[in-house]
């Protein structure tokens, strides 16, 4: 029983970081209609910049992290302006291919500069583990979850209560009408890419500083796609619930069936749920969007 | 109504502005949608644009809103040329509109939709406090809250303010859309078929709301509408479009007797319109 508890707890906690990656994706899909396949690469690039700042240049970890956020923020704005805005109005497939192209460029660039080895960037969070009865929780897992929870909570509040957040939801829902109300659509889309990039950098640095950094980090986003589809492409709340569920399934299946099963079982579960409930876990119920 | 109306007009922007459309030409490829269209909506009056389907009414509205760039001609709001002003910046100049097909933000509540009408009055984010100063910002927030409350009272949608707009009946949704436009504190209000699809009672309610808006807020109203009875009742000036050109304009009584208008609406052989 305590074994099950331990797997469950670890799984749910790791689902928190997955939810951050999902958030990075859903923000852009909901806000601009773009299916962004470069989410994993943005996250990875953020983590490498953090590594370069902290290890290569010897900056204090928090300064290096701020640097990573700044660089990715500028990059996200530049990509929105230079690549995506000219493509607006083009077929969705063209935009999707552009994001895949950007993903390849980042991937190749990162391997060319840093190679394919696993690096160990310094951790940002305390490593002190927490003992809950018989269950031992590593400090980084707990810290990652806490950061993810605070960020996600902040985003939900931002979209629900703030003027800018409501304006972003309005823009996502109907850009033409939003413009007549005085909302600058270009500004809203730029802000969406910026926020998504920053969230991705958080996720990348959290994962890299607890599990090591290699170009494989980008593939962490792949398992998140399962969560995004399960939760509903355009629902933040759905993505969070689905991420926690998939984190839990991964952890429990890896614990009982061996490490390899974590690459298979979550997808089987997602398929099974989608067969029974084609609209995702929330059925036909309308989910509060973005 | 009258006491609420007095303070309402105080909190609204100061009175209506004239809206002038001057020699506007609009082409889509080989289609000449508008040909030298000129008319003016007098400040604080209700002006209607009518015409058969495909006459160019919606094209005129979309040009005024800024969705279409005319090949020639100008749009003036008061004395200011807004022909090349971006869509979102026209809100700040005092231009508001509603849409033929309800354009509320689904998934948002009535109150959130109405609040979005106040969006343009203040730049979002961190810098606004610096630009406006703290006291001015708070004053603006207070004023906006007051306008929102009054608009919601005025259009009698207080009982549904926290409901999602998706669940409201059609007539109420139309009212919420008007409320959102009024929350923009407009000086010129464009209404694209405000009573389309409404029953008699809903139409009369809407006509009353439009007249109240015009009387008590002094807003300039320009509307496109198919319901002739309503147009003739509430407009002080009527502009008739056909095939992208203005074929007549004047008071409702003048327009009703105009031979070209009768021809456009009823065909050449008809002798009289109502």
Interface residues (C-beta under 8 A of the other chain):
Chain A: X163 X164 X166 X167 X169 X170 X173 X174 X176 X177 X178 X179 X180 X181 X182 X183 X184 X185 X286 X288 X289
Chain B: X65 X67 X86 X87 X88 X89 X90 X91 X92 X96 X97 X99 X103 X105 X106 X107 X108 X112 X115 X116 X117 X119 X120 X122 X124 X125 X166 X180 X184
